[in-house]
Amino acid sequence: MAPTADVTLDTSGLSCPMPILKAKQTIDGLQNGQVLKLIATDPGSVGDVTVWTNKTGLELLEHHAEGAAFVFYIRKA
């Protein structure tokens, strides 16, 4: 079962680096402990989100593919 998201951000159709930039803007507006559901269609987003969350101390709770989209659940720490 997927984590519960406080905010959903759909970046479908955007290429690198836009999904990460938009996610950062959204995460910056969240409180610690809140969860962002990020939807992206750029295949590079899988690696990008993993590296970004590791470097910034965010918690990547889950990620999976849904058709042509990649869905990420990221908790602000």
PDB file of N, CA, C and O in Angstrom:
ATOM      1  N   MET A   1       0.841  -1.181   0.000  1.00  0.00           N
ATOM      2  CA  MET A   1       0.000   0.000   0.000  1.00  0.00           C
ATOM      3  C   MET A   1       0.884   1.243   0.000  1.00  0.00           C
ATOM      4  O   MET A   1       1.840   1.326   0.771  1.00  0.00           O
ATOM      5  N   ALA A   2       0.576   2.185  -0.843  1.00  0.00           N
ATOM      6  CA  ALA A   2       1.374   3.405  -0.985  1.00  0.00           C
ATOM      7  C   ALA A   2       1.198   4.305   0.240  1.00  0.00           C
ATOM      8  O   ALA A   2       0.136   4.333   0.862  1.00  0.00           O
ATOM      9  N   PRO A   3       2.259   5.035   0.568  1.00  0.00           N
ATOM     10  CA  PRO A   3       2.146   6.002   1.667  1.00  0.00           C
ATOM     11  C   PRO A   3       1.083   7.056   1.358  1.00  0.00           C
ATOM     12  O   PRO A   3       0.716   7.254   0.200  1.00  0.00           O
ATOM     13  N   THR A   4       0.598   7.719   2.384  1.00  0.00           N
ATOM     14  CA  THR A   4      -0.368   8.795   2.202  1.00  0.00           C
ATOM     15  C   THR A   4       0.397  10.083   1.902  1.00  0.00           C
ATOM     16  O   THR A   4       1.312  10.461   2.634  1.00  0.00           O
ATOM     17  N   ALA A   5       0.010  10.746   0.822  1.00  0.00           N
ATOM     18  CA  ALA A   5       0.679  11.985   0.423  1.00  0.00           C
ATOM     19  C   ALA A   5      -0.082  13.198   0.949  1.00  0.00           C
ATOM     20  O   ALA A   5      -1.312  13.228   0.944  1.00  0.00           O
ATOM     21  N   ASP A   6       0.674  14.198   1.403  1.00  0.00           N
ATOM     22  CA  ASP A   6       0.078  15.467   1.809  1.00  0.00           C
ATOM     23  C   ASP A   6      -0.127  16.373   0.601  1.00  0.00           C
ATOM     24  O   ASP A   6      -1.064  17.171   0.557  1.00  0.00           O
ATOM     25  N   VAL A   7       0.771  16.235  -0.384  1.00  0.00           N
ATOM     26  CA  VAL A   7       0.727  17.058  -1.597  1.00  0.00           C
ATOM     27  C   VAL A   7       1.108  16.179  -2.776  1.00  0.00           C
ATOM     28  O   VAL A   7       1.995  15.333  -2.662  1.00  0.00           O
ATOM     29  N   THR A   8       0.438  16.376  -3.915  1.00  0.00           N
ATOM     30  CA  THR A   8       0.781  15.670  -5.148  1.00  0.00           C
ATOM     31  C   THR A   8       1.256  16.685  -6.175  1.00  0.00           C
ATOM     32  O   THR A   8       0.635  17.728  -6.380  1.00  0.00           O
ATOM     33  N   LEU A   9       2.380  16.355  -6.821  1.00  0.00           N
ATOM     34  CA  LEU A   9       2.948  17.206  -7.866  1.00  0.00           C
ATOM     35  C   LEU A   9       3.100  16.365  -9.125  1.00  0.00           C
ATOM     36  O   LEU A   9       3.829  15.373  -9.123  1.00  0.00           O
ATOM     37  N   ASP A  10       2.421  16.749 -10.196  1.00  0.00           N
ATOM     38  CA  ASP A  10       2.491  16.026 -11.461  1.00  0.00           C
ATOM     39  C   ASP A  10       3.395  16.798 -12.419  1.00  0.00           C
ATOM     40  O   ASP A  10       3.047  17.888 -12.875  1.00  0.00           O
ATOM     41  N   THR A  11       4.553  16.226 -12.715  1.00  0.00           N
ATOM     42  CA  THR A  11       5.498  16.866 -13.635  1.00  0.00           C
ATOM     43  C   THR A  11       5.549  16.118 -14.968  1.00  0.00           C
ATOM     44  O   THR A  11       6.545  16.191 -15.687  1.00  0.00           O
ATOM     45  N   SER A  12       4.485  15.407 -15.289  1.00  0.00           N
ATOM     46  CA  SER A  12       4.421  14.655 -16.543  1.00  0.00           C
ATOM     47  C   SER A  12       4.728  15.557 -17.724  1.00  0.00           C
ATOM     48  O   SER A  12       4.232  16.680 -17.816  1.00  0.00           O
ATOM     49  N   GLY A  13       5.559  15.043 -18.628  1.00  0.00           N
ATOM     50  CA  GLY A  13       5.911  15.792 -19.832  1.00  0.00           C
ATOM     51  C   GLY A  13       7.119  16.693 -19.671  1.00  0.00           C
ATOM     52  O   GLY A  13       7.634  17.207 -20.664  1.00  0.00           O
ATOM     53  N   LEU A  14       7.585  16.899 -18.452  1.00  0.00           N
ATOM     54  CA  LEU A  14       8.758  17.746 -18.223  1.00  0.00           C
ATOM     55  C   LEU A  14      10.024  16.896 -18.234  1.00  0.00           C
ATOM     56  O   LEU A  14      10.031  15.761 -17.756  1.00  0.00           O
ATOM     57  N   SER A  15      11.091  17.464 -18.786  1.00  0.00           N
ATOM     58  CA  SER A  15      12.377  16.776 -18.839  1.00  0.00           C
ATOM     59  C   SER A  15      13.308  17.325 -17.780  1.00  0.00           C
ATOM     60  O   SER A  15      13.087  18.399 -17.221  1.00  0.00           O
ATOM     61  N   CYS A  16      14.355  16.560 -17.520  1.00  0.00           N
ATOM     62  CA  CYS A  16      15.385  16.950 -16.564  1.00  0.00           C
ATOM     63  C   CYS A  16      15.918  18.340 -16.935  1.00  0.00           C
ATOM     64  O   CYS A  16      16.182  18.602 -18.108  1.00  0.00           O
ATOM     65  N   PRO A  17      16.073  19.198 -15.988  1.00  0.00           N
ATOM     66  CA  PRO A  17      16.004  19.044 -14.544  1.00  0.00           C
ATOM     67  C   PRO A  17      14.675  19.517 -13.939  1.00  0.00           C
ATOM     68  O   PRO A  17      14.570  19.630 -12.718  1.00  0.00           O
ATOM     69  N   MET A  18      13.674  19.791 -14.755  1.00  0.00           N
ATOM     70  CA  MET A  18      12.443  20.409 -14.267  1.00  0.00           C
ATOM     71  C   MET A  18      11.693  19.595 -13.198  1.00  0.00           C
ATOM     72  O   MET A  18      11.215  20.192 -12.233  1.00  0.00           O
ATOM     73  N   PRO A  19      11.567  18.261 -13.320  1.00  0.00           N
ATOM     74  CA  PRO A  19      10.867  17.544 -12.252  1.00  0.00           C
ATOM     75  C   PRO A  19      11.522  17.748 -10.877  1.00  0.00           C
ATOM     76  O   PRO A  19      10.824  17.911  -9.876  1.00  0.00           O
ATOM     77  N   ILE A  20      12.845  17.740 -10.831  1.00  0.00           N
ATOM     78  CA  ILE A  20      13.549  17.940  -9.557  1.00  0.00           C
ATOM     79  C   ILE A  20      13.389  19.384  -9.079  1.00  0.00           C
ATOM     80  O   ILE A  20      13.159  19.615  -7.892  1.00  0.00           O
ATOM     81  N   LEU A  21      13.506  20.344  -9.974  1.00  0.00           N
ATOM     82  CA  LEU A  21      13.359  21.752  -9.572  1.00  0.00           C
ATOM     83  C   LEU A  21      11.964  22.025  -9.026  1.00  0.00           C
ATOM     84  O   LEU A  21      11.818  22.698  -8.006  1.00  0.00           O
ATOM     85  N   LYS A  22      10.946  21.511  -9.692  1.00  0.00           N
ATOM     86  CA  LYS A  22       9.573  21.709  -9.219  1.00  0.00           C
ATOM     87  C   LYS A  22       9.342  20.977  -7.893  1.00  0.00           C
ATOM     88  O   LYS A  22       8.659  21.487  -7.005  1.00  0.00           O
ATOM     89  N   ALA A  23       9.916  19.779  -7.771  1.00  0.00           N
ATOM     90  CA  ALA A  23       9.783  19.028  -6.519  1.00  0.00           C
ATOM     91  C   ALA A  23      10.463  19.776  -5.375  1.00  0.00           C
ATOM     92  O   ALA A  23       9.930  19.823  -4.267  1.00  0.00           O
ATOM     93  N   LYS A  24      11.626  20.358  -5.629  1.00  0.00           N
ATOM     94  CA  LYS A  24      12.328  21.112  -4.584  1.00  0.00           C
ATOM     95  C   LYS A  24      11.481  22.296  -4.123  1.00  0.00           C
ATOM     96  O   LYS A  24      11.356  22.544  -2.924  1.00  0.00           O
ATOM     97  N   GLN A  25      10.905  23.018  -5.065  1.00  0.00           N
ATOM     98  CA  GLN A  25      10.054  24.158  -4.708  1.00  0.00           C
ATOM     99  C   GLN A  25       8.882  23.694  -3.837  1.00  0.00           C
ATOM    100  O   GLN A  25       8.526  24.361  -2.865  1.00  0.00           O
ATOM    101  N   THR A  26       8.294  22.569  -4.181  1.00  0.00           N
ATOM    102  CA  THR A  26       7.149  22.056  -3.437  1.00  0.00           C
ATOM    103  C   THR A  26       7.587  21.562  -2.056  1.00  0.00           C
ATOM    104  O   THR A  26       6.939  21.873  -1.056  1.00  0.00           O
ATOM    105  N   ILE A  27       8.669  20.803  -1.993  1.00  0.00           N
ATOM    106  CA  ILE A  27       9.186  20.289  -0.715  1.00  0.00           C
ATOM    107  C   ILE A  27       9.537  21.444   0.219  1.00  0.00           C
ATOM    108  O   ILE A  27       9.302  21.359   1.425  1.00  0.00           O
ATOM    109  N   ASP A  28      10.092  22.512  -0.321  1.00  0.00           N
ATOM    110  CA  ASP A  28      10.463  23.665   0.511  1.00  0.00           C
ATOM    111  C   ASP A  28       9.253  24.254   1.237  1.00  0.00           C
ATOM    112  O   ASP A  28       9.397  24.849   2.304  1.00  0.00           O
ATOM    113  N   GLY A  29       8.070  24.089   0.663  1.00  0.00           N
ATOM    114  CA  GLY A  29       6.857  24.612   1.272  1.00  0.00           C
ATOM    115  C   GLY A  29       6.186  23.655   2.255  1.00  0.00           C
ATOM    116  O   GLY A  29       5.189  24.007   2.884  1.00  0.00           O
ATOM    117  N   LEU A  30       6.732  22.450   2.386  1.00  0.00           N
ATOM    118  CA  LEU A  30       6.156  21.464   3.302  1.00  0.00           C
ATOM    119  C   LEU A  30       6.806  21.553   4.676  1.00  0.00           C
ATOM    120  O   LEU A  30       7.909  22.079   4.827  1.00  0.00           O
ATOM    121  N   GLN A  31       6.109  21.034   5.662  1.00  0.00           N
ATOM    122  CA  GLN A  31       6.665  20.939   7.004  1.00  0.00           C
ATOM    123  C   GLN A  31       7.371  19.594   7.142  1.00  0.00           C
ATOM    124  O   GLN A  31       7.066  18.651   6.411  1.00  0.00           O
ATOM    125  N   ASN A  32       8.313  19.507   8.078  1.00  0.00           N
ATOM    126  CA  ASN A  32       8.994  18.247   8.332  1.00  0.00           C
ATOM    127  C   ASN A  32       7.963  17.163   8.626  1.00  0.00           C
ATOM    128  O   ASN A  32       7.009  17.376   9.375  1.00  0.00           O
ATOM    129  N   GLY A  33       8.176  15.993   8.018  1.00  0.00           N
ATOM    130  CA  GLY A  33       7.278  14.861   8.202  1.00  0.00           C
ATOM    131  C   GLY A  33       6.210  14.739   7.140  1.00  0.00           C
ATOM    132  O   GLY A  33       5.607  13.676   6.991  1.00  0.00           O
ATOM    133  N   GLN A  34       5.960  15.815   6.390  1.00  0.00           N
ATOM    134  CA  GLN A  34       4.947  15.734   5.333  1.00  0.00           C
ATOM    135  C   GLN A  34       5.518  15.001   4.118  1.00  0.00           C
ATOM    136  O   GLN A  34       6.731  14.955   3.915  1.00  0.00           O
ATOM    137  N   VAL A  35       4.616  14.430   3.316  1.00  0.00           N
ATOM    138  CA  VAL A  35       5.005  13.580   2.190  1.00  0.00           C
ATOM    139  C   VAL A  35       4.533  14.189   0.868  1.00  0.00           C
ATOM    140  O   VAL A  35       3.390  14.622   0.724  1.00  0.00           O
ATOM    141  N   LEU A  36       5.461  14.202  -0.083  1.00  0.00           N
ATOM    142  CA  LEU A  36       5.173  14.647  -1.449  1.00  0.00           C
ATOM    143  C   LEU A  36       5.048  13.429  -2.340  1.00  0.00           C
ATOM    144  O   LEU A  36       5.907  12.547  -2.328  1.00  0.00           O
ATOM    145  N   LYS A  37       3.965  13.383  -3.120  1.00  0.00           N
ATOM    146  CA  LYS A  37       3.831  12.384  -4.177  1.00  0.00           C
ATOM    147  C   LYS A  37       4.227  13.087  -5.468  1.00  0.00           C
ATOM    148  O   LYS A  37       3.568  14.035  -5.895  1.00  0.00           O
ATOM    149  N   LEU A  38       5.303  12.619  -6.084  1.00  0.00           N
ATOM    150  CA  LEU A  38       5.814  13.209  -7.321  1.00  0.00           C
ATOM    151  C   LEU A  38       5.550  12.242  -8.458  1.00  0.00           C
ATOM    152  O   LEU A  38       5.896  11.063  -8.377  1.00  0.00           O
ATOM    153  N   ILE A  39       4.937  12.745  -9.517  1.00  0.00           N
ATOM    154  CA  ILE A  39       4.677  11.951 -10.716  1.00  0.00           C
ATOM    155  C   ILE A  39       5.516  12.540 -11.838  1.00  0.00           C
ATOM    156  O   ILE A  39       5.464  13.742 -12.100  1.00  0.00           O
ATOM    157  N   ALA A  40       6.292  11.683 -12.501  1.00  0.00           N
ATOM    158  CA  ALA A  40       7.163  12.138 -13.589  1.00  0.00           C
ATOM    159  C   ALA A  40       7.116  11.127 -14.733  1.00  0.00           C
ATOM    160  O   ALA A  40       6.861   9.943 -14.519  1.00  0.00           O
ATOM    161  N   THR A  41       7.362  11.604 -15.932  1.00  0.00           N
ATOM    162  CA  THR A  41       7.416  10.708 -17.090  1.00  0.00           C
ATOM    163  C   THR A  41       8.821  10.620 -17.673  1.00  0.00           C
ATOM    164  O   THR A  41       9.072   9.791 -18.548  1.00  0.00           O
ATOM    165  N   ASP A  42       9.725  11.445 -17.211  1.00  0.00           N
ATOM    166  CA  ASP A  42      11.116  11.415 -17.675  1.00  0.00           C
ATOM    167  C   ASP A  42      11.806  10.194 -17.066  1.00  0.00           C
ATOM    168  O   ASP A  42      11.919  10.112 -15.843  1.00  0.00           O
ATOM    169  N   PRO A  43      12.272   9.237 -17.887  1.00  0.00           N
ATOM    170  CA  PRO A  43      12.917   8.041 -17.344  1.00  0.00           C
ATOM    171  C   PRO A  43      14.139   8.365 -16.473  1.00  0.00           C
ATOM    172  O   PRO A  43      14.471   7.597 -15.570  1.00  0.00           O
ATOM    173  N   GLY A  44      14.799   9.475 -16.732  1.00  0.00           N
ATOM    174  CA  GLY A  44      15.944   9.882 -15.931  1.00  0.00           C
ATOM    175  C   GLY A  44      15.569  10.291 -14.519  1.00  0.00           C
ATOM    176  O   GLY A  44      16.434  10.419 -13.653  1.00  0.00           O
ATOM    177  N   SER A  45      14.285  10.496 -14.286  1.00  0.00           N
ATOM    178  CA  SER A  45      13.858  10.941 -12.961  1.00  0.00           C
ATOM    179  C   SER A  45      14.117   9.890 -11.886  1.00  0.00           C
ATOM    180  O   SER A  45      14.289  10.241 -10.719  1.00  0.00           O
ATOM    181  N   VAL A  46      14.149   8.612 -12.254  1.00  0.00           N
ATOM    182  CA  VAL A  46      14.390   7.557 -11.267  1.00  0.00           C
ATOM    183  C   VAL A  46      15.757   7.770 -10.608  1.00  0.00           C
ATOM    184  O   VAL A  46      15.864   7.788  -9.382  1.00  0.00           O
ATOM    185  N   GLY A  47      16.779   7.929 -11.415  1.00  0.00           N
ATOM    186  CA  GLY A  47      18.120   8.183 -10.881  1.00  0.00           C
ATOM    187  C   GLY A  47      18.222   9.547 -10.239  1.00  0.00           C
ATOM    188  O   GLY A  47      18.836   9.698  -9.183  1.00  0.00           O
ATOM    189  N   ASP A  48      17.620  10.550 -10.876  1.00  0.00           N
ATOM    190  CA  ASP A  48      17.703  11.919 -10.362  1.00  0.00           C
ATOM    191  C   ASP A  48      17.082  12.047  -8.979  1.00  0.00           C
ATOM    192  O   ASP A  48      17.677  12.653  -8.088  1.00  0.00           O
ATOM    193  N   VAL A  49      15.907  11.488  -8.792  1.00  0.00           N
ATOM    194  CA  VAL A  49      15.216  11.590  -7.501  1.00  0.00           C
ATOM    195  C   VAL A  49      15.995  10.838  -6.424  1.00  0.00           C
ATOM    196  O   VAL A  49      16.110  11.314  -5.295  1.00  0.00           O
ATOM    197  N   THR A  50      16.524   9.680  -6.765  1.00  0.00           N
ATOM    198  CA  THR A  50      17.300   8.898  -5.799  1.00  0.00           C
ATOM    199  C   THR A  50      18.522   9.682  -5.331  1.00  0.00           C
ATOM    200  O   THR A  50      18.775   9.764  -4.129  1.00  0.00           O
ATOM    201  N   VAL A  51      19.275  10.252  -6.251  1.00  0.00           N
ATOM    202  CA  VAL A  51      20.464  11.030  -5.898  1.00  0.00           C
ATOM    203  C   VAL A  51      20.069  12.269  -5.109  1.00  0.00           C
ATOM    204  O   VAL A  51      20.690  12.581  -4.092  1.00  0.00           O
ATOM    205  N   TRP A  52      19.044  12.978  -5.567  1.00  0.00           N
ATOM    206  CA  TRP A  52      18.605  14.213  -4.908  1.00  0.00           C
ATOM    207  C   TRP A  52      18.172  13.954  -3.466  1.00  0.00           C
ATOM    208  O   TRP A  52      18.560  14.692  -2.560  1.00  0.00           O
ATOM    209  N   THR A  53      17.375  12.914  -3.250  1.00  0.00           N
ATOM    210  CA  THR A  53      16.918  12.645  -1.883  1.00  0.00           C
ATOM    211  C   THR A  53      18.087  12.235  -0.986  1.00  0.00           C
ATOM    212  O   THR A  53      18.137  12.631   0.179  1.00  0.00           O
ATOM    213  N   ASN A  54      19.016  11.455  -1.508  1.00  0.00           N
ATOM    214  CA  ASN A  54      20.182  11.055  -0.710  1.00  0.00           C
ATOM    215  C   ASN A  54      21.049  12.251  -0.334  1.00  0.00           C
ATOM    216  O   ASN A  54      21.551  12.327   0.788  1.00  0.00           O
ATOM    217  N   LYS A  55      21.227  13.183  -1.262  1.00  0.00           N
ATOM    218  CA  LYS A  55      22.098  14.341  -1.020  1.00  0.00           C
ATOM    219  C   LYS A  55      21.464  15.367  -0.084  1.00  0.00           C
ATOM    220  O   LYS A  55      22.180  16.102   0.596  1.00  0.00           O
ATOM    221  N   THR A  56      20.146  15.428  -0.039  1.00  0.00           N
ATOM    222  CA  THR A  56      19.479  16.498   0.710  1.00  0.00           C
ATOM    223  C   THR A  56      18.880  16.026   2.030  1.00  0.00           C
ATOM    224  O   THR A  56      18.317  16.833   2.770  1.00  0.00           O
ATOM    225  N   GLY A  57      18.987  14.747   2.339  1.00  0.00           N
ATOM    226  CA  GLY A  57      18.450  14.255   3.599  1.00  0.00           C
ATOM    227  C   GLY A  57      16.955  13.995   3.573  1.00  0.00           C
ATOM    228  O   GLY A  57      16.347  13.768   4.619  1.00  0.00           O
ATOM    229  N   LEU A  58      16.358  14.025   2.396  1.00  0.00           N
ATOM    230  CA  LEU A  58      14.945  13.675   2.260  1.00  0.00           C
ATOM    231  C   LEU A  58      14.816  12.155   2.298  1.00  0.00           C
ATOM    232  O   LEU A  58      15.783  11.442   2.029  1.00  0.00           O
ATOM    233  N   GLU A  59      13.642  11.666   2.626  1.00  0.00           N
ATOM    234  CA  GLU A  59      13.445  10.225   2.709  1.00  0.00           C
ATOM    235  C   GLU A  59      12.584   9.756   1.533  1.00  0.00           C
ATOM    236  O   GLU A  59      11.412  10.117   1.425  1.00  0.00           O
ATOM    237  N   LEU A  60      13.178   8.954   0.661  1.00  0.00           N
ATOM    238  CA  LEU A  60      12.438   8.368  -0.451  1.00  0.00           C
ATOM    239  C   LEU A  60      11.739   7.121   0.096  1.00  0.00           C
ATOM    240  O   LEU A  60      12.364   6.077   0.283  1.00  0.00           O
ATOM    241  N   LEU A  61      10.451   7.245   0.347  1.00  0.00           N
ATOM    242  CA  LEU A  61       9.685   6.169   0.973  1.00  0.00           C
ATOM    243  C   LEU A  61       9.403   5.024   0.015  1.00  0.00           C
ATOM    244  O   LEU A  61       9.443   3.852   0.389  1.00  0.00           O
ATOM    245  N   GLU A  62       9.115   5.389  -1.228  1.00  0.00           N
ATOM    246  CA  GLU A  62       8.723   4.385  -2.220  1.00  0.00           C
ATOM    247  C   GLU A  62       8.789   5.007  -3.596  1.00  0.00           C
ATOM    248  O   GLU A  62       8.596   6.212  -3.754  1.00  0.00           O
ATOM    249  N   HIS A  63       9.064   4.177  -4.595  1.00  0.00           N
ATOM    250  CA  HIS A  63       8.893   4.603  -5.982  1.00  0.00           C
ATOM    251  C   HIS A  63       8.529   3.392  -6.818  1.00  0.00           C
ATOM    252  O   HIS A  63       8.993   2.279  -6.571  1.00  0.00           O
ATOM    253  N   HIS A  64       7.695   3.631  -7.806  1.00  0.00           N
ATOM    254  CA  HIS A  64       7.257   2.565  -8.695  1.00  0.00           C
ATOM    255  C   HIS A  64       6.783   3.179 -10.010  1.00  0.00           C
ATOM    256  O   HIS A  64       6.563   4.386 -10.113  1.00  0.00           O
ATOM    257  N   ALA A  65       6.634   2.316 -11.006  1.00  0.00           N
ATOM    258  CA  ALA A  65       6.124   2.747 -12.312  1.00  0.00           C
ATOM    259  C   ALA A  65       4.618   2.485 -12.367  1.00  0.00           C
ATOM    260  O   ALA A  65       4.120   1.478 -11.865  1.00  0.00           O
ATOM    261  N   GLU A  66       3.920   3.421 -12.989  1.00  0.00           N
ATOM    262  CA  GLU A  66       2.490   3.263 -13.282  1.00  0.00           C
ATOM    263  C   GLU A  66       2.318   3.597 -14.757  1.00  0.00           C
ATOM    264  O   GLU A  66       2.201   4.764 -15.130  1.00  0.00           O
ATOM    265  N   GLY A  67       2.303   2.574 -15.582  1.00  0.00           N
ATOM    266  CA  GLY A  67       2.256   2.806 -17.020  1.00  0.00           C
ATOM    267  C   GLY A  67       3.530   3.511 -17.456  1.00  0.00           C
ATOM    268  O   GLY A  67       4.631   3.026 -17.195  1.00  0.00           O
ATOM    269  N   ALA A  68       3.386   4.661 -18.122  1.00  0.00           N
ATOM    270  CA  ALA A  68       4.541   5.425 -18.587  1.00  0.00           C
ATOM    271  C   ALA A  68       5.053   6.409 -17.533  1.00  0.00           C
ATOM    272  O   ALA A  68       6.016   7.136 -17.777  1.00  0.00           O
ATOM    273  N   ALA A  69       4.421   6.431 -16.383  1.00  0.00           N
ATOM    274  CA  ALA A  69       4.796   7.395 -15.332  1.00  0.00           C
ATOM    275  C   ALA A  69       5.589   6.709 -14.217  1.00  0.00           C
ATOM    276  O   ALA A  69       5.462   5.507 -13.980  1.00  0.00           O
ATOM    277  N   PHE A  70       6.397   7.506 -13.554  1.00  0.00           N
ATOM    278  CA  PHE A  70       7.146   7.071 -12.379  1.00  0.00           C
ATOM    279  C   PHE A  70       6.587   7.848 -11.191  1.00  0.00           C
ATOM    280  O   PHE A  70       6.451   9.071 -11.249  1.00  0.00           O
ATOM    281  N   VAL A  71       6.268   7.144 -10.128  1.00  0.00           N
ATOM    282  CA  VAL A  71       5.646   7.761  -8.955  1.00  0.00           C
ATOM    283  C   VAL A  71       6.593   7.610  -7.771  1.00  0.00           C
ATOM    284  O   VAL A  71       7.084   6.518  -7.486  1.00  0.00           O
ATOM    285  N   PHE A  72       6.837   8.718  -7.093  1.00  0.00           N
ATOM    286  CA  PHE A  72       7.740   8.762  -5.954  1.00  0.00           C
ATOM    287  C   PHE A  72       7.012   9.327  -4.736  1.00  0.00           C
ATOM    288  O   PHE A  72       6.218  10.259  -4.857  1.00  0.00           O
ATOM    289  N   TYR A  73       7.284   8.765  -3.583  1.00  0.00           N
ATOM    290  CA  TYR A  73       6.778   9.305  -2.316  1.00  0.00           C
ATOM    291  C   TYR A  73       7.989   9.753  -1.503  1.00  0.00           C
ATOM    292  O   TYR A  73       8.836   8.940  -1.133  1.00  0.00           O
ATOM    293  N   ILE A  74       8.060  11.039  -1.233  1.00  0.00           N
ATOM    294  CA  ILE A  74       9.222  11.645  -0.595  1.00  0.00           C
ATOM    295  C   ILE A  74       8.789  12.352   0.679  1.00  0.00           C
ATOM    296  O   ILE A  74       7.904  13.207   0.652  1.00  0.00           O
ATOM    297  N   ARG A  75       9.421  11.990   1.807  1.00  0.00           N
ATOM    298  CA  ARG A  75       9.103  12.629   3.067  1.00  0.00           C
ATOM    299  C   ARG A  75      10.160  13.681   3.389  1.00  0.00           C
ATOM    300  O   ARG A  75      11.360  13.422   3.299  1.00  0.00           O
ATOM    301  N   LYS A  76       9.693  14.877   3.767  1.00  0.00           N
ATOM    302  CA  LYS A  76      10.602  15.925   4.194  1.00  0.00           C
ATOM    303  C   LYS A  76      11.045  15.605   5.615  1.00  0.00           C
ATOM    304  O   LYS A  76      10.220  15.381   6.501  1.00  0.00           O
ATOM    305  N   ALA A  77      12.347  15.588   5.817  1.00  0.00           N
ATOM    306  CA  ALA A  77      12.893  15.250   7.136  1.00  0.00           C
ATOM    307  C   ALA A  77      13.180  16.510   7.934  1.00  0.00           C
ATOM    308  O   ALA A  77      13.644  16.428   9.072  1.00  0.00           O
TER     309      ALA A  77
END
